[in-house]
């Protein structure tokens, strides 16, 4: 992925080329001014913690205030602070806004057509009791690729309950592998928001990030999923099979697909009413093959784009076509158009089949990502101010001068923010914004920096994380049981993820 060029100002205290105090980092020594900028960056993180955790501000508002406060504190001219913030927003949204929107449409089509459920049932029905945890892990990874963690959990919760009923185990213990799969792709694989943000900041190649993310994420998720789940089940059995609610205690019904007749929309006036809106036969749901094609098509196209120079002569027509279809925006657009053709006729509602229903489903799919988009836009603004003020470069220079391994530094910073703030997305945004200058200076592959930051952002989900309460509510757990299962799983997947990323770095040299 091409990144924005960094303009270097040769004179601190003046502004040249629209950039304030954006000095190169001197790794040999740190001046008093650089220490001051580091203190500004640290104070920004502390201020974010206080505004989100104590004042209870929305993360987007907190990120905006922190960015503007950092610019003023770092001595930027007041007229340059909003310019730097706006430039950061533009750079971030230019890379991820369309990707997230298209991904949301794809996830909505998978859910509404029954494809996600069919894929899950296929995996469960074609494996034995010993293979069930691994099937749940694969299901979480495959379904989690195109949808948010929360959406994936909603889609797959009925399958978790059914798997628990078949095995006679509590749903939370049967579902640990699936939760591990959903979690690892949420934190490390584009086009998920946090991973896309980090890939943008570090100028990482998306195809390589996905492949390396799978190489590092699969072993980590295996440890935190089937292996940890097996240990938890053995522990539960030794304690007399008590303490967790069984499947019969969980009545989870996935949200129905709302038809245009039942849910008024901005485009409602163009939809048929009265006798024309009579119920139609519900079509057969999409099968597992269709669902798998819809999920894997954009991943395959992105990977082809990354390998274009190896598959076709550089500069040739074939090479240009591969690069074109391998762009994240183009590959997801192709996947969405293919999904409209394959999954559109399978939408599970008895009314308004056709183009109007598909248009409404596409419009509705944008609603859940509005909150994420605003947070990421504000995070991009903070990243812009961090760079333009010189605070990010000074912080990286200090860390490198302390000889802390870059991958460990990225993981640690993301982990600290995650534990403090609760949001994996905010953790990756803050860590990637601070460490972005590192990507071109330390000889570490930017894709590995994405993975280290992503795995760090997953650690120790607890009471300040909305996902914690979602798991607690869906699985009918008390606070202690949620901490001893979900929180432990998130911590294990994060630490194991760091280990696999470091192992990849050692192998790749």
ChimeraX attribute file (.defattr): number of C-alpha atoms within 10 A of each C-alpha:
attribute: neighborCount
match mode: 1-to-1
recipient: residues
	/A:1	15
	/A:2	10
	/A:3	13
	/A:4	10
	/A:5	6
	/A:6	12
	/A:7	15
	/A:8	16
	/A:9	19
	/A:10	14
	/A:11	12
	/A:12	13
	/A:13	13
	/A:14	13
	/A:15	16
	/A:16	15
	/A:17	8
	/A:18	13
	/A:19	22
	/A:20	29
	/A:21	22
	/A:22	25
	/A:23	21
	/A:24	16
	/A:25	21
	/A:26	15
	/A:27	14
	/A:28	9
	/A:29	11
	/A:30	14
	/A:31	10
	/A:32	9
	/A:33	14
	/A:34	22
	/A:35	15
	/A:36	16
	/A:37	24
	/A:38	22
	/A:39	17
	/A:40	23
	/A:41	26
	/A:42	16
	/A:43	16
	/A:44	24
	/A:45	20
	/A:46	14
	/A:47	18
	/A:48	27
	/A:49	19
	/A:50	16
	/A:51	20
	/A:52	20
	/A:53	16
	/A:54	9
	/A:55	11
	/A:56	11
	/A:57	14
	/A:58	13
	/A:59	24
	/A:60	20
	/A:61	16
	/A:62	21
	/A:63	30
	/A:64	20
	/A:65	17
	/A:66	24
	/A:67	28
	/A:68	19
	/A:69	18
	/A:70	26
	/A:71	29
	/A:72	16
	/A:73	17
	/A:74	23
	/A:75	14
	/A:76	22
	/A:77	15
	/A:78	11
	/A:79	8
	/A:80	19
	/A:81	24
	/A:82	17
	/A:83	17
	/A:84	27
	/A:85	25
	/A:86	19
	/A:87	18
	/A:88	24
	/A:89	21
	/A:90	15
	/A:91	19
	/A:92	25
	/A:93	22
	/A:94	13
	/A:95	20
	/A:96	24
	/A:97	18
	/A:98	16
	/A:99	22
	/A:100	27
	/A:101	22
	/A:102	26
	/A:103	28
	/A:104	26
	/A:105	27
	/A:106	26
	/A:107	27
	/A:108	21
	/A:109	27
	/A:110	31
	/A:111	28
	/A:112	24
	/A:113	26
	/A:114	21
	/A:115	27
	/A:116	29
	/A:117	24
	/A:118	21
	/A:119	22
	/A:120	24
	/A:121	18
	/A:122	15
	/A:123	18
	/A:124	22
	/A:125	11
	/A:126	10
	/A:127	13
	/A:128	11
	/A:129	12
	/A:130	9
	/A:131	13
	/A:132	20
	/A:133	26
	/A:134	21
	/A:135	23
	/A:136	28
	/A:137	24
	/A:138	22
	/A:139	27
	/A:140	28
	/A:141	27
	/A:142	22
	/A:143	32
	/A:144	30
	/A:145	25
	/A:146	31
	/A:147	27
	/A:148	24
	/A:149	23
	/A:150	16
	/A:151	19
	/A:152	25
	/A:153	24
	/A:154	18
	/A:155	25
	/A:156	25
	/A:157	21
	/A:158	20
	/A:159	20
	/A:160	26
	/A:161	24
	/A:162	17
	/A:163	24
	/A:164	20
	/A:165	16
	/A:166	11
	/A:167	12
	/A:168	12
	/A:169	21
	/A:170	26
	/A:171	28
	/A:172	28
	/A:173	26
	/A:174	27
	/A:175	28
	/A:176	29
	/A:177	32
	/A:178	30
	/A:179	29
	/A:180	32
	/A:181	30
	/A:182	28
	/A:183	26
	/A:184	31
	/A:185	31
	/A:186	28
	/A:187	30
	/A:188	35
	/A:189	29
	/A:190	27
	/A:191	28
	/A:192	24
	/A:193	26
	/A:194	28
	/A:195	28
	/A:196	27
	/A:197	27
	/A:198	31
	/A:199	30
	/A:200	27
	/A:201	27
	/A:202	26
	/A:203	20
	/A:204	22
	/A:205	19
	/A:206	26
	/A:207	25
	/A:208	18
	/A:209	26
	/A:210	23
	/A:211	15
	/A:212	20
	/A:213	27
	/A:214	19
	/A:215	14
	/A:216	26
	/A:217	31
	/A:218	22
	/A:219	16
	/A:220	25
	/A:221	34
	/A:222	21
	/A:223	20
	/A:224	29
	/A:225	30
	/A:226	26
	/A:227	15
	/A:228	22
	/A:229	23
	/A:230	18
	/A:231	13
	/A:232	17
	/A:233	16
	/A:234	12
	/A:235	12
	/A:236	17
	/A:237	12
	/A:238	10
	/A:239	10
	/A:240	8
	/A:241	13
	/A:242	11
	/A:243	12
	/A:244	18
	/A:245	16
	/A:246	19
	/A:247	22
	/A:248	12
	/A:249	13
	/A:250	16
	/A:251	12
	/A:252	13
	/A:253	10
	/A:254	13
	/A:255	10
	/A:256	10
	/A:257	17
	/A:258	14
	/A:259	17
	/A:260	22
	/A:261	16
	/A:262	9
	/A:263	9
	/A:264	12
	/A:265	13
	/A:266	8
	/A:267	12
	/A:268	14
	/A:269	9
	/A:270	8
	/A:271	16
	/A:272	15
	/A:273	13
	/A:274	7
	/A:275	7
	/A:276	10
	/A:277	15
	/A:278	13
	/A:279	12
	/A:280	11
	/A:281	11
	/A:282	14
	/A:283	14
	/A:284	12
	/A:285	18
	/A:286	25
	/A:287	19
	/A:288	19
	/A:289	13
	/A:290	17
	/A:291	26
	/A:292	17
	/A:293	15
	/A:294	27
	/A:295	26
	/A:296	15
	/A:297	18
	/A:298	26
	/A:299	23
	/A:300	15
	/A:301	24
	/A:302	27
	/A:303	25
	/A:304	23
	/A:305	25
	/A:306	21
	/A:307	17
	/A:308	20
	/A:309	17
	/A:310	11
	/A:311	13
	/A:312	15
	/A:313	12
	/A:314	12
	/A:315	9
	/A:316	10
	/A:317	11
	/A:318	15
	/A:319	19
	/A:320	17
	/A:321	14
	/A:322	21
	/A:323	20
	/A:324	18
	/A:325	20
	/A:326	25
	/A:327	21
	/A:328	27
	/A:329	23
	/A:330	19
	/A:331	23
	/A:332	29
	/A:333	21
	/A:334	18
	/A:335	24
	/A:336	25
	/A:337	16
	/A:338	16
	/A:339	24
	/A:340	21
	/A:341	11
	/A:342	17
	/A:343	26
	/A:344	22
	/A:345	19
	/A:346	22
	/A:347	27
	/A:348	22
	/A:349	20
	/A:350	15
	/A:351	21
	/A:352	20
	/A:353	22
	/A:354	11
	/A:355	12
	/A:356	16
	/A:357	18
	/A:358	19
	/A:359	11
	/A:360	17
	/A:361	21
	/A:362	21
	/A:363	16
	/A:364	14
	/A:365	19
	/A:366	18
	/A:367	12
	/A:368	13
	/A:369	17
	/A:370	13
	/A:371	13
	/A:372	18
	/A:373	20
	/A:374	17
	/A:375	22
	/A:376	26
	/A:377	26
	/A:378	29
	/A:379	31
	/A:380	31
	/A:381	30
	/A:382	31
	/A:383	32
	/A:384	28
	/A:385	34
	/A:386	32
	/A:387	25
	/A:388	31
	/A:389	30
	/A:390	27
	/A:391	30
	/A:392	29
	/A:393	26
	/A:394	32
	/A:395	26
	/A:396	23
	/A:397	25
	/A:398	20
	/A:399	17
	/A:400	20
	/A:401	14
	/A:402	10
	/A:403	10
	/A:404	12
	/A:405	13
	/A:406	21
	/A:407	22
	/A:408	18
	/A:409	21
	/A:410	28
	/A:411	27
	/A:412	20
	/A:413	20
	/A:414	29
	/A:415	29
	/A:416	17
	/A:417	25
	/A:418	27
	/A:419	21
	/A:420	22
	/A:421	24
	/A:422	27
	/A:423	20
	/A:424	28
	/A:425	26
	/A:426	25
	/A:427	26
	/A:428	35
	/A:429	30
	/A:430	26
	/A:431	29
	/A:432	32
	/A:433	24
	/A:434	27
	/A:435	28
	/A:436	25
	/A:437	23
	/A:438	24
	/A:439	22
	/A:440	12
	/A:441	12
	/A:442	12
	/A:443	10
	/A:444	16
	/A:445	20
	/A:446	25
	/A:447	24
	/A:448	27
	/A:449	29
	/A:450	36
	/A:451	33
	/A:452	32
	/A:453	34
	/A:454	35
	/A:455	38
	/A:456	35
	/A:457	35
	/A:458	33
	/A:459	27
	/A:460	25
	/A:461	27
	/A:462	22
	/A:463	16
	/A:464	16
	/A:465	17
	/A:466	14
	/A:467	18
	/A:468	19
	/A:469	18
	/A:470	14
	/A:471	18
	/A:472	20
	/A:473	13
	/A:474	16
	/A:475	26
	/A:476	19
	/A:477	18
	/A:478	14
	/A:479	13
	/A:480	10
	/A:481	15
	/A:482	22
	/A:483	19
	/A:484	11
	/A:485	19
	/A:486	24
	/A:487	19
	/A:488	18
	/A:489	26
	/A:490	27
	/A:491	20
	/A:492	22
	/A:493	29
	/A:494	30
	/A:495	19
	/A:496	21
	/A:497	30
	/A:498	25
	/A:499	18
	/A:500	22
	/A:501	26
	/A:502	19
	/A:503	13
	/A:504	15
	/A:505	15
	/A:506	9
	/A:507	8
	/A:508	8
	/A:509	9
